[in-house]
Amino acid sequence: MIAETVKIINNAGLHTRPAATIVKLASRYKSEFFISKDGFRINGKSIIGVMTLAAENGSELHLTFDGPDEEKLAFDVIDFFKRGFDEL
Amino acid sequence: MLKFDDSSIIKKQNIDVGYFFEKVKSKFKLTLLSNDSGFQRSIKEQNLHRPGLALAGFVDLFSFSRVQIFGNTEMHYLAQLDDVQKLNSLDRIFQFDIPCIILTNNNQPYPGFIDLANSHNVPVFITPLSTTKLIYFVSDFLDDQFAPKVSVHGSFVDVYGVGILFTGKSGVGKSEVALDLIERGHRLVADDVIILTKKGEGILMGSGTDLVKHFMEIRGLGLINIEKMFGIRAIRFQKRLEVIVELEVWDEKGDYTRTGLDESTISMLDVEIPHIKLPILPGKNITVISEVISLHYLLKHYGYDAAKIFQDRLSQSIQKGKNPDIRRGVDYFEHDFE
């Protein structure tokens, strides 16, 4: 299992478009993917779940990846967070 | 992606006068006054022409290739000419290759009119309808005749009043979805071969073929007749195409919309039609989803777009800043533990 904490660095936060991108990205892999925010944990492959976080700029999310292709999945997702959802 | 190319577009270049007369005589109350020697003449345009100026002698830019309508104006103009002038005036028009002449308001032709028309092999019809009415009807008829048409493979069903065309590979279950929808009270327009006709700008009308009508093939069973089986409530003859639903076997790498914000369309005969790619999975009830697609389309049409509304809610929530806890939908249970 891989666990990593990431920060939201774009201004608009984790809004609809990046939420959809994350879910689509994650759905390509077999591994399980969860996001926790302030103790609230949701399935990273569920669009409503990811949007429910309503994560604003500066908030920290705890990501966990577990499964056969967890490394690739973790790399892709974390990279997307680091890129500020391509909105920097 | 749905396969669709321009080569399958059917567009009539012309219809002959005989065919036109056969199709519209009872609808527009046309009677043939001349002989039928000019029935092979062709109509190439959907527009009509009133040849007032040409009768008066001005034949520059005379739209002779259109169906010529003689209304009250034309007939009254001719009436005040003497016999020689009358025939000269008409003869000027017959020098051109006109398809046919229609006299409206039951305006009877003058002596010699029909003989002249016969000698030039131009059919002349008469109708009791007024010019305005006749022009309206005939334009509509010709517009339909010359409209671009295309035949597509799929199942076309009216679901809650929304015309949904199901497409997808053979054997993916289009007909079965249609059957399931019919069973739930929706109406079949056509199965397998659907003819789409462009009406005006931005409208595609779909219908079945004359031969097939509401017959349908169910694999393993053969041909069935939906109208006989489910009755008149289960069918309709035409419906505007509003949504294309492309069924496909679930593709792990497929790109399916998750929010509905990214709407896609397919261009058919230059009309943009909303397009939904629907993956099929075991346990997935395509019929119910189809009904939801219709209701969703109706809601959007009447101004409620769930994806946009949710997007706004989310943005507001993010903008409020710190969201230390994920808030429950209910603040306080107030001793209500039901």
Interface residues (C-beta under 8 A of the other chain):
Chain A: A12 G13 L14 H15 T16 R17 A19 A20 V23 K24 S27 R28 K37 D38 F40 I47 M51 T52 L53 A54 A55 E56 N57 S59
Chain B: E252 K253 D255 T257 R258 T259 L261 D262 A307 F310 Q311 L314 S315 S317 I318 Q319 G321 K322 N323 P324 D325 I326
